[in-house]
């Protein structure tokens, strides 16, 4: 293999794929990045057997070939190279990659690409298409609700359902649920239902650019895999097997109190409460006090800790229904409010022991269900 | 059906079965008699594990020549006059059965003289029959020879354990009585070899040395406490000294050795969270209770007792032991003679095998000396009572241990064990108020076995207190509605199953202990694991939290949270001190 690339492109490409490099693996080759000439470009790939990321960069190819380069060494080296052309040539016999740029000349010991796990090559037909920017926003709005505990693997994933041109993403960790619905510009032929690891979606949001690029999602049949393909980047991930909880049943059908507040004010109040609720259990009380002719309604968000002290914040609110005192894990409230972009949000509650629902005002198809907390008796 | 009254001989053999079970019980009965007779010297001589001969001589007050025959009759005693006396027994014996029982199953002779008469008497009995008084010259006191025990009860003889076992039993009895009566000189001779003797100078620790070994005796902690008219004294092992069974736990109630499982478990409970699973402390505890508050007349062998206020006694024992422990729990220190290179192994194997310092490579020939004496006088200073010293975080080793500096050297803290302890205490503290519980998005249904579901059913209120809201959902099926918010991040079903297993295992002497046990289990799983890299801030926070704990030196399962390398030890290792 003999290729020339621009240092800038190489550094960027390595930055993207190195996210999938397995940091601790018994398989040494997984700590390496596959470098391969492919269709007139240079392909960089990394995988930890769950998530694989591939990036193609423009290259001048003199001789086809491939090898795997230790990720850390390669990235560190390329980072120090001048912003100029980088020439690389592989000694197939010794698997030494010579990297030459201006005055610097380096040899890196590599591992034969034969040992690298094969990465799937999907057909590009029949996938669902998204606008990258929209998809990133949808991911951001649900992915934080996914569980980080492996005890129930299903919950570490995000449920993705596409029927016609309707997309639903849902994530839950056993105590809260985030559901986001959206419309696709193009309908899919066959309905899709899959559970994608939350981590894969987070990586996708991270590696995808900010432009108006199109991302194609493919679920090759029988492979238990999902592939997101963009112009120069491809991310593949294993799907999670299992049944996602019937989330529609979890969403309360009715409520007795509806509180509309400024998203920002509510978020600030929660952040303040969290300072004091951090010790122990993150418990914060939300006291919904309806107004009357004389004065407007308010909600009081309070938290206390034996060690640090206590805090109360009052936020003006428009309240329909009865007064209610309910306790939540304030982190759940904060994380949900953080991803709501409308100026106002509605909190729907029924009783202290019933779930609370957050809905952005004037934005359909987006909600968070948060289970309450209570103090034992 | 033809009913007859059993001949005396048969009746006494039946009664003997209860009192005289094995050679050791003969020894026990006879020693108790000697002690009751006010002896200051007791010699015991055994041949063939007591099957051939048990001979006990004392210098007690002796028995009047004329009463020797009466003494051998059943229900003959000098220790009791009427039934009322039964409720305030202050002597070891009282039933008046021992001599008769022993005499009925052996070739028996008793020789005795009181200081008031010039002449002693002797009675020889075979299998309970015979018995003629003859005059004989002897010293003041009593000498009893029991030969060919069980010669007329072959069944009993057949069921005796092997000689070494029987010998050990005898040793156990004698040493324990020596312990309880340090002012009496005991001498035990087995097969013409002296196996045990005490000087009778009243020093209990000296007897401890022969009971265990001098090294252990030196480390035993003193318990000295009491309430009302009850006194609780004795010795207990520090937490780093354990056995794999309960055999080394001994209780004396009013000078009588008793085997009471409830007392034993009260003691073990006091060590709770400080010992590793499956390890038990060593202890010798003397309880002095007013005779009217304790009933010893439960079993002919008198090894069981019943207290008027069982709970108070248990709490007393537990409290006394706990206080002694808290004051003295040491931070385990690395042995001087260990090689630095083998330190990692040491730590591992200490964790694996419990306490014994493993025999890993020694530094040089000098080590032989350092093994003998205490490691270093400086190191033996009692550690600051309770708690840990202020620690300055230095760094983390192997993503598992935090290195910290204290006022007197280096401390290695096991991050998992330390965090476990911190969580445990936080949870326990919270439990005093209220444990916040978090409702589940979709309740989890679990099915249990019949036994498990009964256990859970019984303990639903306890579970509620811990933050588990569970409802019955059909036969043997339950729904978890809420779980303790501290456990967020772990699987509710698994957490609950762990708890139920605990219910099963629990010996249940104290119901409220279940909660602590559950919490300890739960904390183990929630604590930060070894192998996790902690940021500097996290390490500092961990040390700070640990300092705030009330028993920071062990995790709730009894593993040490830290190892101490004193400046002294370091100086020695670098050859700056104690020239080599």
Interface residues (C-beta under 8 A of the other chain):
Chain A: X148 X149 X151 X152 X172 X173 X174 X175 X176 X177 X245 X246 X249 X250 X280 X281 X282 X283 X327 X329 X353 X355 X369 X371 X372 X373 X374 X375 X376 X377
Chain B: X426 X430 X434 X435 X436 X437 X438 X439 X440 X441 X442 X464 X465 X466 X467 X482 X485 X486 X488 X489 X490 X491 X492 X493 X494
